[in-house]
Structures are given as C-alpha cells and as structure tokens.
Amino acid sequence: MTLLRVAAAQLSAGPSPDANLAAAVDAVRRAAEGGAELVALPEATLACFGSDLRAVAEPLDGPFATGLRKVAADLGVVVIAGLFEPADDGRVHNTLLATGPGVEASYRKIHLYDAFGSRESDLVAPGNELVSFGFGGVTVGLATCYDLRFADQFTSLGRLGAELVVVPASWGAGPGKEEQWDLLTRARAADAQAWLLACDQAYVPPVGTDPLGIGRSSLTTPLGQTHTRLSALPEILHGTIDTELVAAVRARVPIL
C-alpha cells in the first residue's frame, strides 16, 4: 500500500505569464503547507485562452517552467501545470509540465478542443504520445481537459499502470457543461480504474468561444465515486490517494 497526499490548486489565470507564475507559486506553497506532496494546477496556467498564445509560448526551459521547477525543488513537491510551448509548424503545443524531486516529464495534449464553436487546432498542434511517470511509489498518468471525452486514452493509461491520472483543465462554461464535467471525470476514473485528480480553472464568465473555467475540481476514486469536489471559486482541494484501492478494484473488476 502506498499513500500519496495530493492537491488541486484551482485558480484563474489571466493573460500575463508573470502574474500567473506568481499566483501559481503562491498556490503551490499553500498546498504544500497543507501537506500536499503532488500539486496540480490548471491547463493554461501560463496564460488563459483568448491570449495571444504564440506570443506567450515558452520552451520548457523558459522562465515560467523554470519558476515552477524552483518552487517544486524548494518545497520538495511535484508540480503539474499547463503551459504553451512553440511548435515546429508555427502553432503552439498545449503542454503539461510535471516537475519535482526525481520527476521531469511533459505531455502534449492529444485531443484538441474543436467543439462548441471553438477551434483550438487553429493555434495548437496536437501531441501523439501518452505520458506517465513514477513518484513516491505511485505511477501517475497525464491528460488534459478535452481528453476527458476520449475513454480509450484513460483505459490505455490504466493498462500502462497509472494508479493516479492528473487532468488539468480549462473547461468552458455553458449549458450542461457542469454536468458533463462531473460525468466525464467520474467515468474516466472508472475507465482507468485509477484515482483521477482533475484541476480546472476557477469560474470565469465566458468570453466568446474561448474556454476559461467552471471550477468544480475533483478527486475521484477508481470506482468512479466522487471523493472531494470544489465549488466554482479559487480554492485548494486536498486528498490522499491509496494505491491499495487501485489494486483491489482491478482485481475485483478485471476490465483492463
């Protein structure tokens, strides 16, 4: 049995990477003070959708990523956050950086949000590789926002051994979107038979078709039961995952 204390730092990113880094560092510090060993931040923590993504995109050794690495190293925690990095074709990648003691991994969002009137693929180039890493005796898989609508990605992460899947998001508001978010986070945890930590941007009123956030970050069990869920406001979710439950669920219901 392995226990891992996790947190989802639900915040609202704006268009300024410098301001967002300061907010992210503060949120990570508060999460660590609450006992978290792994802290998830939302998708697009570098800069919110609706920003000039090409202008703000940074490589993974840029100042935003470097700032996250520093706070992770200083506090001895793993930080997972969404940023944008330049792509070879002139677009950007919607990337998750995972960094901390013994951890350095990145995941480029595979499924792009070409839905509900948005066209993420106009500015964002897709990734094509599943990513997982080990930390504290736990295998952690990564996915981003719209990936939640694709069950096979989560089943595949479960088959790769992921016991926790972390899903940063910037989930756009709209009719039925809260219900869909709740449904999909629970379903994908059950598909992976893993804990699922989903960290959304806090609620921001919609601006055109750009996805911003609804809040409702959550921790879900491997059986698809909601363990903890936040409101729409900026706040921090804390929880503890237990890998023994993952093993028990997979033994009792061997769908993988």
NUKEVO-874956 format. One record per residue: residue in one letter; residue number from 1; x negated, y, z of N, C-alpha, C in turn. Coordinates in steps of 0.1 Angstrom, whole numbers, always signed. Layout:
BEGIN
  aa    i   n.c1   n.c2   n.c3  ca.c1  ca.c2  ca.c3   c.c1   c.c2   c.c3
   A  NUM      X      Y      Z      X      Y      Z      X      Y      Z
...
% end
This chain:
BEGIN
  aa    i   n.c1   n.c2   n.c3  ca.c1  ca.c2  ca.c3   c.c1   c.c2   c.c3
   M    1     -8    -12     +0     +0     +0     +0     -9    +12     +0
   T    2     -5    +22     -9    -12    +35     -9     -2    +46     -8
   L    3     -5    +55     +1     +4    +67     +2     -4    +79     -3
   L    4     +4    +88    -11     -2   +100    -16     +8   +111    -14
   R    5     +3   +122     -8    +11   +133     -5    +11   +143    -17
   V    6    +22   +146    -22    +23   +154    -34    +32   +166    -32
   A    7    +30   +176    -41    +38   +188    -41    +41   +193    -55
   A    8    +52   +199    -56    +56   +206    -69    +57   +221    -65
   A    9    +49   +229    -71    +49   +244    -68    +57   +251    -79
   Q   10    +70   +253    -76    +79   +259    -85    +78   +274    -85
   L   11    +73   +279    -96    +71   +294    -97    +76   +299   -111
   S   12    +76   +312   -113    +80   +318   -125    +67   +325   -131
   A   13    +63   +320   -142    +51   +326   -149    +56   +337   -158
   G   14    +48   +348   -159    +50   +359   -168    +41   +358   -180
   P   15    +39   +369   -187    +31   +369   -199    +16   +371   -196
   S   16    +12   +375   -184     -2   +378   -180     -9   +366   -175
   P   17    -19   +360   -182    -26   +349   -176    -33   +352   -163
   D   18    -38   +364   -161    -45   +368   -149    -35   +368   -137
   A   19    -24   +374   -139    -13   +374   -128     -9   +360   -125
   N   20     -7   +352   -136     -2   +338   -134    -13   +330   -127
   L   21    -25   +332   -130    -36   +324   -122    -36   +328   -108
   A   22    -34   +341   -105    -33   +345    -90    -22   +338    -83
   A   23    -10   +338    -90     +2   +332    -84     +0   +317    -83
   A   24     -7   +310    -93     -9   +296    -92    -19   +292    -81
   V   25    -29   +300    -79    -39   +297    -69    -32   +299    -55
   D   26    -24   +309    -53    -17   +311    -41     -8   +299    -38
   A   27     -1   +295    -48     +9   +284    -46     +1   +271    -43
   V   28    -10   +268    -49    -18   +256    -46    -23   +257    -32
   R   29    -27   +268    -28    -32   +270    -14    -21   +267     -4
   R   30     -9   +272     -7     +2   +270     +3     +6   +255     +3
   A   31     +6   +249     -9     +9   +235    -10     -1   +226     -2
   A   32    -14   +230     -4    -24   +222     +4    -23   +224    +19
   E   33    -20   +236    +23    -17   +239    +37     -6   +230    +43
   G   34     +3   +227    +34    +14   +218    +38    +11   +203    +37
   G   35     -2   +200    +34     -6   +186    +34     -7   +180    +21
   A   36     -4   +187    +10     -4   +180     -3    -19   +177     -8
   E   37    -20   +165    -14    -32   +160    -20    -32   +162    -35
   L   38    -21   +162    -41    -19   +165    -55     -8   +175    -57
   V   39    -11   +186    -64     -2   +197    -66     +2   +199    -81
   A   40    +14   +198    -84    +19   +200    -98    +24   +215    -99
   L   41    +20   +221   -110    +25   +234   -114    +33   +233   -127
   P   42    +41   +242   -131    +49   +240   -143    +42   +240   -156
   E   43    +49   +236   -166    +45   +238   -180    +44   +253   -182
   A   44    +35   +258   -191    +33   +272   -194    +30   +281   -182
   T   45    +22   +275   -173    +18   +284   -162     +8   +294   -166
   L   46     +1   +292   -176     -9   +302   -182     -1   +314   -187
   A   47    +10   +312   -194    +18   +323   -199    +32   +317   -203
   C   48    +42   +325   -200    +56   +320   -203    +58   +319   -218
   F   49    +67   +311   -222    +72   +311   -236    +78   +324   -239
   G   50    +76   +328   -251    +80   +342   -255    +68   +351   -256
   S   51    +57   +347   -249    +44   +354   -250    +38   +351   -264
   D   52    +28   +359   -267    +20   +356   -279    +11   +345   -276
   L   53    +15   +332   -279     +8   +321   -274     -6   +320   -281
   R   54     -7   +324   -293    -20   +323   -300    -30   +333   -293
   A   55    -25   +344   -289    -34   +355   -282    -38   +350   -269
   V   56    -30   +343   -261    -33   +340   -247    -40   +326   -246
   A   57    -39   +318   -257    -45   +304   -256    -60   +305   -253
   E   58    -64   +296   -244    -78   +295   -240    -83   +280   -241
   P   59    -96   +278   -244   -101   +265   -243   -101   +260   -229
   L   60   -104   +247   -227   -103   +241   -214   -115   +244   -205
   D   61   -125   +253   -210   -135   +258   -202   -133   +274   -201
   G   62   -121   +278   -204   -118   +293   -203   -115   +297   -189
   P   63   -112   +310   -186   -111   +315   -173    -99   +309   -165
   F   64    -88   +306   -172    -76   +301   -165    -80   +287   -159
   A   65    -84   +278   -168    -88   +265   -164    -99   +265   -153
   T   66   -108   +274   -155   -119   +275   -146   -114   +279   -132
   G   67   -105   +288   -132    -99   +292   -119    -91   +281   -112
   L   68    -84   +273   -120    -77   +261   -114    -88   +251   -109
   R   69    -98   +249   -116   -109   +240   -111   -115   +244    -98
   K   70   -117   +257    -97   -123   +262    -85   -114   +260    -73
   V   71   -101   +264    -74    -92   +262    -62    -90   +247    -59
   A   72    -90   +239    -69    -89   +224    -67   -101   +219    -59
   A   73   -113   +224    -64   -125   +219    -57   -127   +225    -43
   D   74   -123   +238    -41   -124   +244    -28   -115   +237    -18
   L   75   -103   +232    -22    -93   +226    -13    -94   +211    -13
   G   76   -101   +205    -22   -102   +190    -23    -89   +184    -27
   V   77    -81   +191    -36    -69   +185    -41    -69   +184    -56
   V   78    -60   +176    -62    -59   +176    -76    -48   +186    -80
   V   79    -50   +194    -90    -41   +203    -95    -37   +199   -110
   I   80    -24   +200   -113    -19   +197   -126    -11   +209   -131
   A   81    -15   +215   -142     -8   +227   -146     -8   +228   -162
   G   82     +2   +235   -167     +4   +237   -181     -3   +249   -186
   L   83    -10   +248   -197    -16   +259   -204    -16   +257   -219
   F   84    -21   +267   -226    -21   +266   -241    -36   +267   -245
   E   85    -40   +258   -254    -54   +259   -259    -53   +259   -274
   P   86    -63   +266   -281    -63   +267   -295    -63   +254   -302
   A   87    -55   +252   -313    -55   +240   -321    -63   +243   -334
   D   88    -68   +233   -341    -76   +234   -353    -68   +240   -364
   D   89    -55   +239   -364    -47   +244   -376    -42   +258   -374
   G   90    -47   +265   -364    -42   +279   -362    -31   +280   -352
   R   91    -25   +269   -349    -14   +269   -338    -22   +267   -324
   V   92    -14   +263   -314    -20   +260   -301    -15   +246   -297
   H   93    -22   +241   -287    -17   +229   -281    -10   +233   -267
   N   94     +1   +226   -264     +7   +228   -251     +1   +217   -243
   T   95     -8   +221   -234    -17   +211   -227    -15   +211   -212
   L   96    -16   +200   -206    -16   +198   -192    -31   +196   -188
   L   97    -36   +203   -178    -49   +201   -173    -47   +195   -159
   A   98    -54   +184   -157    -55   +177   -143    -69   +178   -139
   T   99    -71   +184   -127    -85   +186   -123    -85   +186   -107
   G  100    -96   +181   -102    -98   +179    -88   -109   +169    -85
   P  101   -110   +165    -73   -121   +156    -69   -121   +143    -77
   G  102   -131   +141    -86   -132   +129    -94   -123   +129   -105
   V  103   -115   +139   -108   -105   +139   -118   -107   +151   -128
   E  104   -107   +148   -141   -107   +158   -151   -101   +151   -163
   A  105    -88   +155   -166    -81   +149   -177    -72   +160   -183
   S  106    -68   +158   -196    -59   +167   -202    -50   +159   -211
   Y  107    -37   +164   -212    -27   +158   -220    -21   +169   -229
   R  108    -20   +166   -242    -14   +175   -252     +0   +170   -254
   K  109    +10   +178   -252    +24   +175   -253    +27   +168   -267
   I  110    +33   +157   -267    +36   +149   -279    +49   +154   -286
   H  111    +59   +155   -278    +73   +158   -283    +75   +173   -282
   L  112    +76   +180   -293    +78   +194   -293    +93   +198   -293
   Y  113    +96   +209   -287   +109   +214   -284   +115   +221   -296
   D  114   +118   +213   -306   +126   +218   -318   +140   +214   -316
   A  115   +147   +221   -307   +161   +218   -304   +167   +230   -297
   F  116   +180   +230   -297   +188   +241   -291   +184   +254   -296
   G  117   +180   +255   -309   +177   +267   -316   +163   +271   -314
   S  118   +155   +264   -307   +140   +267   -305   +132   +259   -315
   R  119   +120   +264   -319   +111   +258   -328    +97   +258   -322
   E  120    +95   +250   -312    +82   +250   -306    +71   +247   -316
   S  121    +74   +238   -326    +64   +234   -335    +59   +245   -345
   D  122    +66   +256   -345    +61   +267   -353    +48   +272   -348
   L  123    +46   +272   -335    +34   +277   -328    +26   +267   -322
   V  124    +31   +255   -320    +24   +244   -312    +22   +232   -320
   A  125    +10   +227   -320     +6   +214   -327     +8   +203   -317
   P  126    +14   +192   -321    +16   +181   -312     +3   +173   -308
   G  127     +3   +167   -297     -7   +157   -293     -2   +143   -298
   N  128    -11   +133   -296     -7   +120   -300    -12   +109   -291
   E  129    -16   +112   -279    -22   +102   -270    -15   +103   -256
   L  130    -12    +91   -251     -7    +90   -237    -19    +92   -228
   V  131    -17    +98   -217    -28   +100   -207    -24    +96   -193
   S  132    -33    +89   -187    -32    +86   -173    -46    +87   -166
   F  133    -46    +88   -153    -59    +89   -146    -57    +83   -132
   G  134    -67    +80   -125    -67    +75   -112    -71    +85   -101
   F  135    -63    +85    -90    -67    +94    -79    -62    +88    -66
   G  136    -70    +87    -57    -66    +82    -43    -60    +69    -43
   G  137    -64    +60    -53    -58    +47    -54    -45    +46    -61
   V  138    -41    +57    -68    -28    +58    -75    -31    +61    -90
   T  139    -25    +54    -99    -25    +57   -113    -15    +67   -116
   V  140    -19    +78   -122    -10    +90   -125     -9    +92   -140
   G  141     +4    +91   -145     +6    +94   -159    +11   +109   -161
   L  142     +9   +114   -173    +13   +128   -175    +23   +129   -187
   A  143    +33   +138   -186    +42   +141   -196    +47   +155   -194
   T  144    +53   +161   -205    +57   +175   -204    +71   +177   -209
   C  145    +79   +182   -201    +92   +188   -204   +101   +180   -214
   Y  146   +101   +184   -227   +109   +177   -237   +106   +163   -239
   D  147    +94   +159   -235    +90   +144   -235   +101   +136   -227
   L  148   +108   +142   -217   +118   +135   -209   +129   +129   -218
   R  149   +131   +134   -230   +142   +129   -238   +137   +116   -246
   F  150   +125   +112   -244   +119   +100   -251   +115    +89   -242
   A  151   +125    +80   -240   +123    +69   -230   +111    +61   -232
   D  152   +107    +59   -245    +96    +49   -247    +83    +55   -242
   Q  153    +81    +68   -241    +69    +73   -236    +67    +69   -221
   F  154    +78    +69   -214    +77    +66   -200    +76    +51   -197
   T  155    +83    +43   -205    +81    +29   -205    +66    +25   -207
   S  156    +61    +32   -218    +47    +29   -221    +37    +33   -210
   L  157    +40    +45   -203    +32    +49   -192    +33    +38   -180
   G  158    +45    +33   -178    +47    +23   -168    +39    +10   -172
   R  159    +39     +7   -184    +31     -5   -189    +16     -3   -188
   L  160    +12    +10   -188     -2    +13   -186     -6    +13   -172
   G  161     +3    +11   -163     +1    +10   -149     +4    +23   -141
   A  162     +9    +33   -147    +12    +45   -139    +22    +42   -128
   E  163    +18    +46   -116    +27    +45   -104    +34    +58   -101
   L  164    +29    +69   -106    +34    +82   -105    +33    +89   -119
   V  165    +44    +95   -123    +44   +103   -135    +47   +117   -132
   V  166    +38   +126   -135    +39   +140   -132    +44   +147   -145
   V  167    +55   +155   -144    +61   +161   -156    +63   +176   -153
   P  168    +53   +185   -156    +55   +199   -156    +65   +203   -167
   A  169    +73   +214   -165    +83   +217   -174    +86   +232   -174
   S  170    +91   +237   -185    +98   +250   -186   +111   +248   -193
   W  171   +120   +243   -185   +133   +237   -191   +143   +249   -193
   G  172   +147   +251   -205   +155   +262   -209   +169   +260   -203
   A  173   +175   +272   -198   +188   +272   -192   +199   +271   -204
   G  174   +211   +268   -200   +222   +267   -210   +233   +258   -205
   P  175   +244   +257   -212   +255   +248   -208   +250   +234   -208
   G  176   +252   +228   -196   +249   +214   -194   +234   +211   -192
   K  177   +226   +221   -192   +211   +218   -191   +207   +213   -177
   E  178   +214   +218   -167   +210   +213   -154   +214   +198   -152
   E  179   +226   +194   -157   +230   +180   -156   +220   +171   -165
   Q  180   +216   +176   -176   +207   +168   -185   +194   +167   -178
   W  181   +188   +177   -172   +176   +176   -164   +176   +166   -153
   D  182   +187   +167   -145   +189   +158   -134   +190   +143   -139
   L  183   +197   +141   -150   +199   +128   -155   +186   +122   -161
   L  184   +179   +131   -169   +167   +126   -175   +155   +123   -166
   T  185   +154   +132   -156   +143   +129   -146   +145   +116   -139
   R  186   +158   +113   -136   +161   +100   -129   +160    +88   -138
   A  187   +164    +90   -150   +163    +79   -160   +149    +75   -163
   R  188   +141    +86   -165   +127    +83   -169   +119    +77   -158
   A  189   +122    +80   -145   +116    +73   -134   +119    +58   -134
   A  190   +132    +55   -137   +136    +41   -138   +130    +34   -150
   D  191   +128    +41   -161   +122    +35   -173   +107    +32   -170
   A  192   +100    +40   -163    +86    +38   -160    +85    +29   -148
   Q  193    +95    +28   -140    +95    +21   -127    +84    +27   -119
   A  194    +84    +40   -118    +73    +48   -111    +80    +60   -104
   W  195    +73    +65    -94    +77    +78    -89    +75    +88   -100
   L  196    +84    +98   -100    +84   +109   -110    +85   +122   -103
   L  197    +74   +130   -104    +73   +143    -99    +75   +154   -110
   A  198    +87   +160   -110    +90   +170   -121    +89   +184   -115
   C  199    +81   +192   -121    +79   +206   -116    +83   +216   -127
   D  200    +94   +222   -125    +99   +232   -135    +96   +246   -131
   Q  201    +96   +255   -141    +96   +269   -138   +109   +273   -130
   A  202   +107   +282   -120   +119   +287   -113   +129   +293   -123
   Y  203   +141   +295   -119   +151   +300   -128   +148   +315   -133
   V  204   +149   +317   -146   +148   +330   -152   +159   +331   -162
   P  205   +166   +342   -162   +177   +343   -172   +172   +341   -186
   P  206   +179   +334   -194   +175   +331   -208   +171   +344   -216
   V  207   +161   +343   -224   +157   +354   -233   +157   +348   -247
   G  208   +167   +350   -255   +168   +344   -268   +168   +329   -267
   T  209   +160   +323   -276   +159   +308   -275   +147   +303   -268
   D  210   +139   +312   -262   +127   +307   -256   +130   +300   -243
   P  211   +125   +288   -240   +128   +281   -228   +120   +287   -216
   L  212   +126   +289   -205   +119   +295   -194   +121   +286   -182
   G  213   +132   +286   -175   +132   +276   -164   +146   +276   -157
   I  214   +149   +265   -151   +161   +264   -142   +158   +260   -128
   G  215   +145   +258   -125   +142   +253   -112   +146   +238   -111
   R  216   +150   +234    -99   +155   +220    -97   +144   +210    -98
   S  217   +131   +214    -95   +120   +205    -94   +124   +193    -85
   S  218   +119   +181    -88   +123   +170    -80   +113   +159    -79
   L  219   +114   +151    -69   +107   +138    -67   +117   +127    -68
   T  220   +115   +117    -77   +124   +106    -79   +117    +93    -77
   T  221   +125    +84    -71   +119    +71    -68   +118    +62    -80
   P  222   +111    +51    -79   +110    +41    -91   +123    +35    -94
   L  223   +133    +36    -86   +147    +31    -89   +156    +42    -95
   G  224   +150    +54    -97   +158    +65   -102   +166    +72    -92
   Q  225   +163    +71    -79   +170    +78    -69   +163    +91    -66
   T  226   +171   +102    -65   +165   +115    -61   +160   +115    -47
   H  227   +148   +117    -45   +142   +117    -31   +143   +131    -26
   T  228   +139   +141    -34   +139   +155    -30   +142   +164    -42
   R  229   +150   +174    -40   +152   +184    -51   +152   +198    -46
   L  230   +146   +207    -54   +146   +221    -50   +158   +228    -56
   S  231   +160   +241    -52   +170   +249    -57   +164   +256    -70
   A  232   +170   +267    -74   +165   +274    -86   +154   +284    -83
   L  233   +152   +286    -70   +143   +297    -66   +128   +292    -65
   P  234   +119   +302    -65   +105   +298    -63   +103   +292    -49
   E  235    +98   +280    -49    +95   +273    -36    +87   +261    -39
   I  236    +83   +254    -28    +74   +243    -29    +81   +230    -24
   L  237    +81   +220    -32    +86   +207    -29    +74   +198    -23
   H  238    +76   +192    -12    +67   +183     -6    +73   +169     -5
   G  239    +64   +159     -8    +69   +145     -6    +57   +136     -6
   T  240    +60   +123     -2    +49   +113     -1    +54   +101    -10
   I  241    +45    +97    -19    +48    +85    -27    +41    +73    -21
   D  242    +47    +61    -22    +43    +49    -17    +42    +39    -28
   T  243    +30    +34    -31    +29    +25    -43    +34    +11    -40
   E  244    +36     +8    -27    +42     -5    -24    +57     -6    -30
   L  245    +64     +6    -30    +77     +6    -35    +77     +3    -50
   V  246    +67     +9    -57    +65     +6    -72    +63     -9    -74
   A  247    +54    -15    -67    +52    -29    -69    +64    -38    -66
   A  248    +71    -34    -55    +83    -41    -52    +94    -40    -62
   V  249    +96    -28    -68   +106    -26    -78   +102    -34    -91
   R  250    +90    -34    -95    +86    -41   -107    +86    -56   -105
   A  251    +85    -61    -93    +86    -75    -91   +100    -79    -91
   R  252   +109    -71    -86   +123    -75    -85   +131    -73    -98
   V  253   +126    -63   -106   +133    -60   -119   +122    -59   -129
   P  254   +118    -70   -135   +106    -71   -143   +108    -66   -158
   I  255   +112    -54   -160   +116    -49   -173   +104    -45   -181
   L  256    +92    -43   -175    +81    -38   -182    +73    -49   -189
% end
